[in-house]
Amino acid sequence: MINKVYADNAATTSLSKEALDAMMPYLTEYYGNPSSLYSLGVKSRQAVENSREIVAKCINAEPKEIFFLSGGSEADNWAIKSAAQLCAKKGKKHIITSKFEHHAVLHTLDALKKQGFEVTYLDVHEDGIVRPEELEKAIREDTALVTIMFANNEIGTIQPVKEIGEICKKRGILFHTDAVQAVGTIPVDAKEIGCDLLSMSAHKFHGPKGVGALFIRKGLRFDNFIDGGAQESNRRAGTENVAGIVGMSVALKHSCEIMSERNSRLEKMRDRLIDGLLKIDRSRINGDRVRRLPGNVNMCFHGIEGESLLLSLDLKGISASSGSACTSGSLDPSHVLLAIGLPHEVAHGSLRLSFSDNNTEEDIDYILEVIPQIVSTLRAMSPLWEKIIKNEKNI
Ligand SMILES: *Cc1c(COP(=O)(O)O)cnc(C)c1O
């Protein structure tokens, strides 16, 4: 039973059949370089430009505002590093972010701090949501850039990006949002948010891995990131990943078309799962229950280690995660759970289950059958749990 129930769609999703079918011709028959002038090249060029239009439409942007690249991490790096350089030219070296951003953002900011930038980390409170008032208070004369994610990848909480966008616009500050968990999952409207930069990644919405895009608001004079050929309007060199780009656009279009129906189904499944898991003694849900992604469940079960829980779930054919894919494997507690105020020992016992259109009510039934058993087996072996029971420590 390698993968009976896949419940780790925040880490990555399966490639959809529609996306694969649309990609195949560009991996076989139509292999021309989009920069070549003969018909075979033109065919590839048309596929890339057609995909750009589709992606732009899905986030209410213009095609010339979409730049294809290798994924969410590259989009975050490009957006933040180049925006910072742009502002440094005007003598501004202060950046505001939140405590629970993805590592692609936090580690990029670490690199900038070494170059003399100053970073303020906004609190995300127990509900996992940034407060726009606190952003306003943190703004200084030399604030250059605000980078705050659209939806968190671990606890799924959705941030008030529209309010944040309004504040930034009013104060003349650049606003980047890592929307990797949001695009294709919930409605994303770049114009409405009023952001300058927005990151997305295809493999989070049933597109292929290794391809994504950065939205750059038109008119923004933005440095290129990869030097070389003239691809992507001279801003991101390298022969285009034609098949990947086609797959991304087809997957995104499909995700957006089925969005509202899919999300009401996922929300029902999510809420039933949360209610069921909360019946377990000393369990808690992390992050706001309502303002979260339709397919995200993040729980703590006091007295057990997240890693042992994951291994036991894997033996039952359930693929899930504790923390994010990038941090699991290390024994550090999740920086996201610490940011919402959980103590270290609780943050270690967390479980993230994330669902997509492929999941069914039967998956939820199976998870609800398996997890309570595993939790009680693990607790029976846990010295920590014994202590908790003795001290009647609560969470
Ligand atoms: C997955 C993810 C990324 C990284 O995207 P890649 O395409 O895997 O590089 C960045 N930010 C968030 C919020 C993510 O969930």
The ligand as an ORCA input file, in Angstrom:
! r2SCAN-3c Opt
* xyz 0 1
  C       5.744     25.131     -2.776
  C       5.899     26.528     -2.356
  C       6.971     27.313     -2.816
  C       8.071     26.748     -3.680
  O       7.628     26.466     -4.971
  P       8.535     25.516     -5.916
  O       7.843     25.578     -7.240
  O       8.487     24.161     -5.299
  O       9.896     26.104     -5.936
  C       7.032     28.622     -2.425
  N       6.097     29.155     -1.625
  C       5.047     28.450     -1.176
  C       4.023     29.101     -0.299
  C       4.912     27.108     -1.521
  O       3.897     26.402     -1.047
*
